Amino acid sequence: MNERKQQVMATTSAITSVLMVDTNQHFLRIALHLFQEHYHEELTVVGIAPGGKEALEQARKTRPHIVLLDLDQHCLENLQLIALLRDILPDSGIIALGSHDLRDYYRAALAAGANVFVAKTDLNNRLLPAIRAITHPSSLQSRSIGRGQTR
């Protein structure tokens, strides 16, 4: 296990860094508010990118623990982006997001290399457990929310 993965897994009290990739400014405002108001003790947003090129630059620069990647806009491009991010950040978690809880999105995101898919409509209930399961795989959450099981 490399040093980065050990660091992510060993820090149960550390704040998890998050890179957000989404073109929807309204959604970004809502998500940032959610993180700042409810999850500020666990999560910090280290970068926001509207598209693939910016996401790759931010990923290299910030080395986040978690990447939240929207699939609603430019779905095919963002599925390819998942694979590129996985190459750059092999030990980081990638959570694909979408407005619809569609099986096709879910399967495609996992096949591209995402850890899980979370519907944007269920962000309040499923995002933090998914992040915890990825960053702390030995925790109780990882037993019920493993790779690909969050929808």
Helices and strands as residue ranges (DSSP letters): H 3-10, E 16-21, H 25-38, E 43-49, H 52-62, E 66-70, H 75-88, E 93-98, H 103-112, E 116-119, G 120-122, H 123-135, H 140-144
